[in-house]
């Protein structure tokens, strides 16, 4: 049992080393379209390399088929978790930006200025609009038709899912500053359609 635990620990260490090496090569020498997809691809490539190493050493490793599958599944979960919780979260997290912005201003900032910072600085400094358009184009959820951005069928499906999840599976009593509210279960519920945002010629739904 102890030997199996040591083998699992060693497997995790080797996988993480392979993943880190692939990730560093990818971000420094190759083009990246979407951080999340890139990180997931890195974790998959690392898993394949680890599996090939394991196959080459199968005669020296005292593991049955079921144990080998469990290790692969466990490592895939580690790779998936790291892909989401590190590069993706740091890349797109408003919370990290909030902390970084406070640090930029000598560690303290006026509370009243935060809305202006998010509205004016955050969008430009993080290329928020450009990055989100790029991500959704790569994901196939939107399409560009001249200056008009429209949802694809995949986009409509994701919106339906997200609306259902927000309204039914998000907390109804969420702390927002000093008040508990269900505002974020339907954040667009009290907003109206702005005619200025509409495309002049609304495109047909895409496949």
N, C-alpha and C positions, 0 to 999 in steps of 0.2 A: 504493500500500500504506500509506504514511504517512497519507494522508487518511482511509483506512478505519479505521486505529487511532485517529486523533483523533475520528472520528465515533463509534466504539464507546465511547471514554472519555467523550465528551460525553453519549452516551445513558445511560450508567450514572449520571453525575452528575444528569442531569435526572430519571431514574427515582427516584433516592434522595431528591431534593428533594420530588418529588410524594408518595412513600411517607411521608416524615417528616411532611409537612403533613397528610396524611389520617390518619395514626396519632395525631398530637397532637389533631386535631379529634375523632376517635373516642373517645379515652380521657378527654377533658375535657368533652364535651358529649353523649355518648350512653351508654346502658347497655351493659355488657359482661357476657355470661354466662360465657364461657370464654376466657381470655387467648389460648390457642393459636389457636382458631377465629377470634377477633377479629383477631389479627395476620395470619392467612392471608387473611382477607377484605380487610383493608387492602392487602395486597400485590397481590391480584387486581384490586381497584379501581384501584390505582395503575398496574398494567400495562395495563388497559383505557384509562385516560386517556392514557398514554404512546402506545399504539397509535393512538388517535384523532388525537393530535398528529402522529404520524408519517405517517398517511394524508393529513392536511391539507397536509403539506409534501413529499409523495412526488415532486412534479415538481422540487423543488429539491434532493433528496437522491439522490446517485448510488449507489443500492443496488438489486440485483436481488431477486427474490422469495425466493430461497434465503437470501441474506444477511440479509434482513429477518426471516425466520423464525428464523434462528440467534440474532439479537439478542434477539428476544422470548423464546426458550427460555432464553437466558443470563440475562436479567433475571428471568425467573420463578424460576430456580434461586437467584438472589441474594435475591429476596423470600422464598422458602421458607426459605433458610438463616438469614436475619436473623430471621424469625418464630420459629424454633425456638431459635436461639442467643442471642438477647437477651431479649425480654420473657418468653418461656416459661421459659427456664432460670433467669433471675433470680427469677421469681415462685415457682418450685417447687423450687429447688435447696437441698438440705440443706447442701451445701458452702458456699454463700454465707452461709447462716444461721450455720454454724459460725464463719466468719470475722467476721461482723457481731457475734456474741455475744461473741467474744473482745475485739473492739474496744470493745464496750459496757462491759466490765470492765477498762478501762485497758490493754488490749493483752495481758493475760495471764490464764490461768485454770487451775485445778487439773485435771489429766487425770482424776482420779477422779470429778470432778463432772459430766463430760460426759454420762454415761448419764442422770443425773437431769435435766439440762438438756433433753436431747432428749425424755425421757419426760414431763416436767412442763411445761416452758416452751414448747417448740417447737410442740406440738399446739395449745395455747391461743393463743399469740402469732400464729401464722400461720393460725389457723382451719382447721387441716389437715383435720379430719374433715368439716367443713361444705363446704369447697372441693372436696374429692375427691368427695363425694356429688353435689354440684352438677355437676361435670364429667362424671361417669359418667351421671347422669340426662340431661344434654344430649347425651351421646354415644349414648344408647340402649343401654347395656350393662347397666344395672340398672333395676329398677322398685321403687317403694315401695308396700307394701300394709299400711297402718296403720303399725305400728312395725317391720315386717319388710322388709328389703332383700333382693331376690332377683335373680339373673342372668337376663337375657333370652337368647334364642338367639344374638344378636350377642355378648353377654358370654361365653357358653360358647365360641364360636369363637375369640375373642381370647385366652381363657385357654389353650385348646389350643395356639394358635400360640406364646404366650409361654412355656409349659412346654416345648414342643419346642425353641424357640430357646435357652432357658436350658440345657437338658440337652445340647444338641448343638453349639451355636455360640457359647457363652461360654467364656472362658478357664478351663482346668482348674487352672492354677497361677497364682492371683491373689494378689498381696501384700496381706495384712491385718495391719497393724502390722509385726511382724517375722517373720511366718510365711506361706509360700505355701500356699494351700488352694483346694479346689474347692467350698467350702461354698455359695457363691452360685449354683452351677449347679443346686442343688436345696435351697433354703433351708427349704422346708416338709417335707423328707423325714423329719426326725426329730421333727417336732411332731405332736401328737395333736389330735383334735377335742375342743374344749371344749364340753361339753354346755350350759353356761350361755349360750353364744353362739347356740344354735339357736333358731329361731322356734318358738313353740308349735304353730302349724299351718303346716307347710312348704307354701308356695304351689306351684302347678303351674308348669312351665316356660312362660315367655312367648315370644311370637313377636316 
